[in-house]
């Protein structure tokens, strides 16, 4: 992490009645889902889950940006132990999001790329600004989509669209995201938080027990998916191609992958 944003400030939490708003706040890295931010997510989501006065959650990003994805500066070849610790923490976040009893609304301005896309797909309702951009760019650094995306993206958009998004790694806009079902509502730039709060209040006025049970039902299958994701990704963490992809990204050049 740079010397800019303290860990405690990387995820801001505010309350608006029965709605908790979580704001990713790492503008120096375009709200990258860095390791310290993951720890902040765990603390906040654990606390919110145990608070019956919270009926809904809004997830958004500061400075007109949802999240640019993982912090590439922290990537590169890792030992198996380092990789397992990384997944222990990141998968805890995904479990807390998907298995929470509280409905979650994503308010997306700017980019939802890589891990940012994974976070969005953990939400029940996705609201995007008309100029929002989406990208599944894991393969550009020699990795698989992770943070549950191999499971949640096909569940949201269907296997056909998910294959194209994950295999090609091409950028697409809010209109296309809405067309395929990734985004539920498109609003004007700067209006996503207001729209998300309106949806969150609708959830807050509903009976909470059926919502909790529905979310529990819909989260079925995530455990084996995360286990397989971890095992596959750990092998890629050791690959020359991942080291090359991470280096090429930092050096702003085209990677030269060798298939090893």
C-alpha positions as CSV (number, residue, x, y, z in Angstrom):
1,X,0.0,0.0,0.0
2,X,1.2,3.5,-0.7
3,X,1.7,6.1,2.0
4,X,-1.6,7.8,1.0
5,X,-4.6,6.0,2.4
6,X,-4.6,4.4,5.9
7,X,-6.1,0.9,6.1
8,X,-9.0,2.2,8.3
9,X,-10.0,4.7,5.6
10,X,-9.9,2.3,2.6
11,X,-13.6,1.3,3.2
12,X,-15.8,4.0,4.5
13,X,-19.1,3.0,6.3
14,X,-22.1,5.3,6.8
15,X,-25.6,4.6,8.0
16,X,-28.8,6.0,6.6
17,X,-31.6,4.6,8.7
18,X,-31.7,0.9,8.0
19,X,-29.2,1.1,5.1
20,X,-25.5,0.7,5.4
21,X,-23.4,2.3,2.7
22,X,-19.9,0.9,2.1
23,X,-17.6,3.1,0.0
24,X,-14.3,1.8,-1.4
25,X,-11.9,4.6,-0.9
26,X,-8.5,4.0,-2.5
27,X,-8.4,6.7,-5.2
28,X,-4.7,6.6,-5.7
29,X,-5.2,3.1,-7.2
30,X,-8.7,3.8,-8.6
31,X,-10.2,1.9,-5.6
32,X,-8.2,-1.3,-6.3
33,X,-9.3,-4.2,-4.2
34,X,-6.0,-4.3,-2.3
35,X,-5.2,-6.7,0.6
36,X,-5.8,-4.0,3.3
37,X,-9.2,-3.2,1.8
38,X,-10.2,-6.9,1.9
39,X,-9.5,-6.9,5.7
40,X,-11.6,-3.8,6.0
41,X,-14.5,-5.5,4.1
42,X,-14.3,-8.5,6.5
43,X,-14.6,-6.2,9.6
44,X,-17.4,-4.2,8.1
45,X,-19.5,-7.1,6.8
46,X,-19.1,-9.1,10.0
47,X,-20.3,-6.1,12.0
48,X,-23.2,-5.4,9.7
49,X,-24.4,-9.0,9.6
50,X,-24.7,-9.0,13.3
51,X,-26.8,-5.8,13.4
52,X,-30.5,-6.4,13.0
53,X,-31.1,-2.7,12.5
54,X,-29.4,-2.9,9.1
55,X,-31.8,-4.2,6.5
56,X,-29.9,-3.4,3.3
57,X,-26.3,-2.6,2.0
58,X,-25.2,-0.3,-0.7
59,X,-21.7,-0.9,-2.2
60,X,-20.0,1.9,-4.1
61,X,-16.7,3.6,-4.8
62,X,-15.3,7.0,-4.1
63,X,-14.1,9.7,-6.6
64,X,-16.4,8.5,-9.4
65,X,-14.9,5.0,-9.6
66,X,-16.3,1.7,-8.5
67,X,-13.1,-0.4,-8.6
68,X,-10.3,-0.9,-11.1
69,X,-9.8,-4.5,-9.8
70,X,-6.9,-6.1,-8.0
71,X,-3.9,-4.1,-7.0
72,X,-1.4,-5.2,-9.7
73,X,1.5,-3.7,-7.8
74,X,0.9,-6.5,-5.2
75,X,0.9,-9.3,-7.8
76,X,3.6,-11.5,-9.2
77,X,4.8,-15.0,-8.4
78,X,3.8,-16.3,-5.0
79,X,4.5,-19.3,-2.9
80,X,1.7,-21.7,-2.2
81,X,1.5,-20.5,1.4
82,X,1.2,-16.9,0.3
83,X,-1.4,-17.8,-2.3
84,X,-3.5,-19.7,0.2
85,X,-3.4,-16.8,2.7
86,X,-4.5,-14.4,-0.1
87,X,-7.5,-16.7,-0.9
88,X,-8.4,-17.2,2.7
89,X,-8.9,-13.5,3.1
90,X,-10.5,-12.7,-0.3
91,X,-12.8,-15.7,-0.2
92,X,-14.0,-14.6,3.2
93,X,-15.1,-11.4,1.6
94,X,-17.0,-13.2,-1.1
95,X,-18.7,-15.5,1.3
96,X,-19.8,-12.6,3.5
97,X,-21.2,-10.8,0.5
98,X,-23.0,-13.8,-1.1
99,X,-24.2,-15.4,2.2
100,X,-25.2,-12.2,4.0
101,X,-28.8,-12.1,5.1
102,X,-28.9,-8.5,3.9
103,X,-29.7,-7.6,0.2
104,X,-26.9,-5.7,-1.5
105,X,-27.1,-3.0,-4.2
106,X,-24.0,-2.0,-6.3
107,X,-23.8,1.6,-7.4
108,X,-21.3,1.7,-10.2
109,X,-19.6,4.9,-11.5
110,X,-16.6,4.7,-13.7
111,X,-15.0,1.3,-14.0
112,X,-15.9,-2.1,-12.6
113,X,-12.9,-4.2,-13.8
114,X,-11.4,-7.5,-12.7
115,X,-12.1,-7.8,-9.0
116,X,-14.5,-4.9,-9.2
117,X,-16.6,-6.9,-11.6
118,X,-16.4,-9.8,-9.2
119,X,-17.7,-7.6,-6.4
120,X,-20.6,-6.3,-8.5
121,X,-21.7,-9.8,-9.4
122,X,-22.0,-10.6,-5.6
123,X,-24.8,-8.0,-5.4
124,X,-28.5,-8.5,-5.8
125,X,-29.1,-5.3,-7.8
126,X,-26.6,-3.6,-10.0
127,X,-27.1,0.1,-10.9
128,X,-24.6,1.7,-13.3
129,X,-24.0,5.2,-14.7
130,X,-24.7,5.5,-18.4
131,X,-20.9,5.9,-19.0
132,X,-19.8,3.1,-16.8
133,X,-17.3,0.6,-18.2
134,X,-16.8,-3.1,-17.5
135,X,-13.8,-5.4,-18.0
136,X,-12.8,-9.0,-17.1
137,X,-9.1,-8.6,-17.5
138,X,-7.6,-11.5,-15.5
139,X,-6.2,-13.3,-18.5
140,X,-4.1,-10.2,-19.3
141,X,-2.0,-11.0,-16.3
142,X,-2.0,-14.7,-16.8
143,X,-4.7,-15.6,-14.3
144,X,-8.2,-17.0,-14.1
145,X,-11.2,-14.8,-13.1
146,X,-11.5,-15.2,-9.4
147,X,-13.3,-13.9,-6.3
148,X,-16.1,-16.2,-7.2
149,X,-16.6,-14.7,-10.7
150,X,-16.4,-18.1,-12.4
151,X,-19.6,-19.0,-10.5
152,X,-21.4,-15.6,-10.2
153,X,-21.0,-14.3,-13.7
154,X,-22.6,-17.2,-15.5
155,X,-25.4,-17.2,-12.9
156,X,-26.1,-13.5,-13.7
157,X,-25.7,-13.4,-17.5
158,X,-25.8,-17.0,-18.7
159,X,-22.9,-19.2,-19.7
160,X,-22.7,-18.0,-23.3
161,X,-22.2,-14.3,-22.4
162,X,-20.0,-15.2,-19.5
163,X,-17.7,-17.2,-21.8
164,X,-17.2,-14.3,-24.2
165,X,-16.6,-11.8,-21.3
166,X,-14.1,-14.0,-19.6
167,X,-12.3,-15.4,-22.6
168,X,-11.8,-12.2,-24.6
169,X,-11.3,-9.7,-21.8
170,X,-12.8,-6.9,-23.8
171,X,-14.1,-3.7,-22.4
172,X,-17.9,-3.1,-22.7
173,X,-20.2,-0.3,-21.6
174,X,-23.3,0.0,-19.5
175,X,-25.7,-0.4,-22.4
176,X,-24.2,-3.8,-23.3
177,X,-24.0,-4.8,-19.6
178,X,-27.7,-4.0,-19.3
179,X,-28.6,-5.9,-22.5
180,X,-27.0,-9.1,-21.2
181,X,-28.4,-8.8,-17.7
182,X,-25.2,-7.8,-15.8
183,X,-26.7,-4.4,-15.0
184,X,-30.2,-4.0,-13.8
185,X,-30.7,-0.3,-14.1
186,X,-28.9,2.5,-16.0
187,X,-29.0,6.1,-14.6
188,X,-27.3,9.4,-15.4
189,X,-23.6,9.9,-14.4
190,X,-23.4,10.8,-10.8
191,X,-26.9,9.5,-9.9
192,X,-26.1,5.9,-9.0
193,X,-25.9,6.3,-5.3
194,X,-29.2,8.1,-5.1
195,X,-30.8,5.3,-7.2
196,X,-29.2,2.6,-5.1
197,X,-30.4,4.2,-1.9
198,X,-34.0,4.2,-3.3
199,X,-33.7,0.5,-4.1
200,X,-32.1,-0.2,-0.7
201,X,-35.0,1.5,1.1
202,X,-37.4,-0.6,-0.8
203,X,-35.6,-3.7,0.5
204,X,-35.5,-2.2,4.0
205,X,-39.3,-2.0,4.0
206,X,-39.7,-5.7,3.1
207,X,-39.9,-8.6,5.5
208,X,-36.3,-9.5,6.2
209,X,-36.6,-13.2,6.9
210,X,-37.8,-14.3,3.4
211,X,-35.0,-12.1,1.9
212,X,-32.4,-13.8,4.1
213,X,-33.6,-17.3,3.2
214,X,-33.8,-16.4,-0.5
215,X,-30.2,-15.2,-0.5
216,X,-29.1,-18.3,1.4
217,X,-30.8,-20.5,-1.3
218,X,-29.3,-18.5,-4.2
219,X,-25.8,-18.8,-2.6
220,X,-25.8,-22.6,-3.0
221,X,-22.8,-23.9,-5.0
222,X,-20.4,-21.2,-4.1
223,X,-18.3,-23.3,-1.7
224,X,-17.2,-25.9,-4.2
225,X,-16.7,-23.2,-6.8
226,X,-14.4,-21.2,-4.5
227,X,-12.4,-24.4,-3.6
228,X,-11.8,-25.2,-7.3
229,X,-11.0,-21.6,-8.1
230,X,-8.4,-21.5,-5.4
231,X,-6.7,-24.7,-6.5
232,X,-6.6,-23.7,-10.2
233,X,-5.4,-20.1,-9.4
234,X,-2.7,-21.3,-7.0
235,X,-1.0,-23.1,-9.9
236,X,-1.2,-20.0,-12.1
237,X,0.4,-17.9,-9.4
238,X,3.5,-20.1,-9.9
239,X,3.6,-19.7,-13.6
240,X,6.0,-17.7,-15.7
241,X,3.1,-16.3,-17.7
242,X,1.6,-14.7,-14.6
243,X,5.0,-13.1,-13.6
244,X,5.3,-11.8,-17.2
245,X,1.7,-10.5,-17.3
246,X,2.1,-8.6,-14.0
247,X,5.5,-7.2,-15.1
248,X,4.1,-6.1,-18.5
249,X,1.2,-4.4,-16.9
250,X,3.4,-2.4,-14.5
251,X,5.8,-1.6,-17.4
252,X,2.9,-0.6,-19.7
253,X,4.0,-3.0,-22.5
254,X,2.5,-6.0,-24.3
255,X,3.1,-9.3,-22.5
256,X,5.0,-12.1,-24.2
257,X,3.3,-15.3,-22.9
258,X,5.0,-18.6,-23.3
259,X,2.5,-21.1,-21.9
260,X,4.5,-22.0,-18.9
